[in-house]
């Protein structure tokens, strides 16, 4: 997070206030859940095992948090989105998505690799007439566990 030692909760409260919203206990709980998760979560994952978080309220609160710039929706090839805290609160990263089981993993590149990627993408953007761009990289493939399961089925062992 830029600009000093403010907590995620202080920043969320400030952003919600700026959007004309209150920082309620349920929103605080959602921030805690997403903060601890370490990767984007679907609404069913957020709800799993958490008493007192009605599904309709989670949808509504996530929409408000997204509108205030506290969370962002990450689209995958699944039928539903996943949610995570915005990168300015957590740090720049990319995602690996398993197209078989939906597992999502956050990946942080080395500074050198991130720089090479940013330079290459800036060149592509500039050639297309874009300026002042940022990037998100989402890789879709098969996770190790699914690859082993699929290999076992194919080999018949």
C-alpha positions in Angstrom: 0.0 0.0 0.0 1.3 3.4 -0.9 1.7 6.4 1.4 2.7 5.0 4.8 1.7 2.6 7.6 -2.1 2.9 7.3 -3.7 -0.5 8.0 -5.9 -2.2 5.4 -8.9 -1.5 7.6 -8.1 2.2 7.8 -7.7 2.4 4.1 -10.9 0.5 3.4 -12.8 2.7 5.8 -11.4 5.8 4.1 -12.3 4.6 0.6 -15.8 3.5 1.6 -16.4 6.9 3.3 -15.2 8.6 0.1 -17.8 6.6 -1.8 -20.5 7.5 0.6 -20.5 4.0 2.3 -20.0 2.8 5.8 -17.4 0.4 7.0 -19.6 -2.2 8.6 -18.6 -5.3 10.6 -19.5 -7.6 7.7 -17.3 -5.6 5.4 -14.5 -5.8 7.9 -15.0 -9.6 8.1 -14.8 -9.8 4.2 -11.6 -7.8 4.2 -10.1 -10.1 6.9 -11.2 -13.2 4.9 -9.7 -11.9 1.7 -6.5 -10.7 3.4 -5.9 -14.1 5.0 -6.7 -16.1 1.9 -3.6 -15.1 -0.1 -5.4 -15.7 -3.4 -8.6 -14.7 -5.1 -11.7 -16.4 -3.6 -15.1 -17.2 -5.1 -18.2 -16.3 -3.1 -18.9 -20.0 -2.3 -15.3 -20.2 -0.9 -15.9 -17.0 1.1 -19.1 -18.4 2.6 -17.8 -22.0 3.3 -17.8 -22.5 7.1 -18.5 -18.8 7.9 -21.6 -18.5 10.0 -23.4 -15.1 10.0 -22.5 -14.1 6.4 -25.7 -14.3 4.3 -25.0 -14.9 0.6 -27.0 -11.9 -0.6 -25.2 -9.7 1.9 -21.8 -10.9 0.7 -22.7 -10.2 -3.0 -23.9 -6.7 -2.0 -20.9 -5.9 0.2 -18.4 -7.2 -2.3 -20.0 -4.9 -5.0 -19.7 -1.9 -2.6 -16.1 -2.8 -1.8 -15.3 -3.1 -5.5 -17.0 0.2 -6.2 -14.9 1.9 -3.5 -11.6 0.4 -4.9 -11.0 -1.9 -2.0 -11.5 -5.3 -3.8 -11.3 -6.3 -7.4 -13.1 -9.0 -9.3 -10.8 -11.5 -11.0 -12.4 -13.2 -14.0 -11.5 -16.8 -14.8 -12.8 -19.3 -17.2 -15.2 -20.5 -14.5 -18.8 -19.4 -14.5 -18.2 -17.1 -11.5 -15.7 -14.4 -10.6 -13.2 -14.4 -7.7 -12.4 -11.5 -5.4 -9.2 -10.2 -3.9 -8.0 -7.0 -2.3 -6.7 -4.5 -4.8 -3.0 -4.6 -5.6 -2.3 -1.2 -4.1 -3.3 -2.7 -0.8 -1.4 -6.0 -1.2 1.3 -5.6 -3.9 1.5 -6.4 -7.6 1.1 -10.0 -8.5 -0.2 -12.4 -11.2 -2.4 -15.5 -11.1 -2.3 -19.1 -12.1 -5.7 -20.7 -12.7 -6.3 -24.4 -13.0 -8.9 -24.9 -15.7 -9.8 -28.3 -14.3 -10.4 -27.7 -10.5 -10.5 -23.9 -10.3 -7.5 -23.7 -8.0 -6.1 -20.2 -8.0 -2.5 -19.3 -7.0 -1.0 -15.8 -6.7 2.5 -15.5 -8.2 4.9 -12.6 -7.6 7.7 -12.4 -10.2 11.3 -11.4 -9.5 12.0 -7.7 -10.0 14.1 -8.5 -13.1 11.4 -10.7 -14.7 8.7 -8.2 -13.8 10.7 -5.5 -15.5 11.2 -7.5 -18.7 7.5 -8.3 -18.8 6.5 -4.7 -18.2 9.0 -3.5 -21.0 7.6 -6.0 -23.5 4.0 -5.1 -22.7 4.7 -1.4 -22.8 6.1 -1.9 -26.3 3.0 -3.8 -27.4 0.8 -1.1 -25.9 2.8 1.7 -27.5 2.6 0.1 -30.9 -1.2 -0.2 -30.6 -1.4 3.5 -29.7 -1.9 3.1 -25.9 -0.1 5.1 -23.2 0.2 4.9 -19.5 -0.7 1.2 -19.2 -0.5 -1.3 -16.4 -0.8 -5.1 -16.7 -2.3 -8.2 -15.1 -1.1 -11.6 -16.2 -3.4 -14.5 -15.7 -2.1 -17.9 -16.8 -4.6 -20.7 -17.3 -3.5 -24.3 -17.2 -3.7 -27.6 -15.2 -2.4 -27.6 -11.6 0.0 -30.4 -10.5 -2.6 -32.3 -8.6 -5.0 -32.4 -11.5 -2.2 -33.2 -14.0 -1.3 -36.3 -11.8 -4.9 -37.4 -11.6 -5.5 -37.0 -15.3 -2.2 -38.9 -16.1 -3.3 -41.7 -13.8 -6.7 -41.9 -15.6 -5.0 -42.0 -19.0 -2.5 -44.7 -18.0 -5.1 -46.7 -16.2 -3.1 -47.1 -13.0 
